[in-house]
Amino acid sequence: MLAGFGQHFGNIVHYPRHGLGRNTGFFRNLTDRNLVIRPSTHFVVHLRPMDVTDNVIGNINIPEIFGKVKRHFSQTVDKHFFCCYDNDNGNDNMSTAPRRINIKHVAKEAGVSTQTISRVINQRPDVAPDTRQRILEIIQRLGYQRSELARSLIQRRSYTLGVVTAGLQFIGPSRTLNGIATKAEELGYALLLKELPRFNTQNIQPLIQFLLAQQVDGILWAVSEQNNPEWTDQDLVELPVPIFFITMQDRPSMSTVSIDNYLGGKLATQHLLAQGRQHIGHISGPLDWWEARRRKQAWQDTLAEAGIAPQDHHSVQGNWSSESGEAAFQRLLQSYPEMDAVFVANDQMALAVLQSIHRLGLRIPQDIAVVGFDNITESANFWPALTTVFQDHHELGCVAVRELVSQVESVHKNESFKQNTILLSPELIVRESSVVPQ
């Protein structure tokens, strides 16, 4: 708009002294009461709509000014604008700063009550569809943004969830965090993220106190319990806000959501047995992770049920990384040379196992069948494509937020809630790495 007279900076048009102000003498003729606008050093038109009370900015009558503006320019100019100008005599700038559009302005423009605007903003169903659409269009046109601070003060809640996580370099925790972020945004909550670079029970209380000081409404704890499950009962259960645990052993005093890692390990081992494999090794994750222990236990129990007694040297430990997977496979093959299949506790380690088998000149799956765990995006593109256990980490994060927000709502309504345990079922994805082609 009016681009021929100045330079654009976003939604601001700047008119230098030698442009509009001096050459046209336009501002000499714009007067209202005792105010005279003289040739300006600069003139700024702010094209974003903003508050104009009773058609007056300062003591400038908007209809009169814009009548003259429209006669001077052929373009139609929105009345909601912001102008700055300097007097020739060097006095301080006379300007009118834009004021934030609030809910009252939207209500006035729409011809409805502020309560109706609030119901639309909060996605309440008790508003007629045509009214809702009209209000949403007005909100967009005026550039209204809800004040989260005001909402928090009125409702005595922050609409913020604290998230404590660790191991974001790994697929599972990072996907879980993505699910947390997706669901939190959908439900209108912000996140305050704290990562524990190294698990240490001495770090827990300061971290929790920090989150509570930020007035979070609830806490999502997405950190493995390591080898000391008792700390959760001691330090985290008795808090002034709800806390929900992700991938944690279930206990009556806690609310948890987890993938059924035991079922996943059982599905993987049963599949290899069904392919006629009798010497099934296992590369576990770090055994201070509860998930790794559950997957290993399922491998042991399933073999025992099939009449095969697993020995200690039939399993070695990795640390989830592909580098550790390669080293673990070398150790496992040395201690268990008759191995004809291996269940690997995650796909990143399984990728390294596939590479190691290829380098040894062995065939997959004819000589050694391989099953992973996670179903990362790349697993279908491995050579051969990897059979794996799919666990929906994204859904895990979504469920955790949904359940925590439900508890937060109960607290806000002074209602009690029960601690609950949710197990999400994994799924076996069968591909080429475990099935000999017929």
Order of alpha helices (4+ residues) and beta strands (2+ residues): beta-beta-beta-beta-beta-beta-beta-alpha-beta-beta-alpha-alpha-alpha-alpha-beta-alpha-beta-alpha-beta-beta-beta-alpha-beta-alpha-beta-alpha-beta-alpha-beta-beta-alpha-beta-beta
